[in-house]
Amino acid sequence: MKYKIGQLVNLPETRYKGIIGTVIAENKAGILVRFNGSQQLYFKEEELKAYKKINKF
């Protein structure tokens, strides 16, 4: 598994621009990611990108 449970990821830019989620689980359906407090969806590994905090100071 490329992403660990609890890791922050950026969701696909095509539909979820600027949305960050948390990896919850992985199974045959894909990687389950929770975002916006209570929503969760399955994504393919290649759709996600590891979140990197950018310091603007």
C-alpha positions, 0 to 999 in steps of 0.5 A: 500500500502506497498510502498509510492509514491516517495519511493526508492526501489530495483528492483528484483535481478534476472533481475535488480541487483543493480538497484534502482527505484522510486515508481510512482503509484499503481493499479490492474496491480501492483506497477509502478516503474521508473528507469534508468531515463525514463524506468518504469515497473509494479512489484508485491509488494513482488518483491520489497524491500525498499531501505536502504542507506548503509554508507561505512565510 
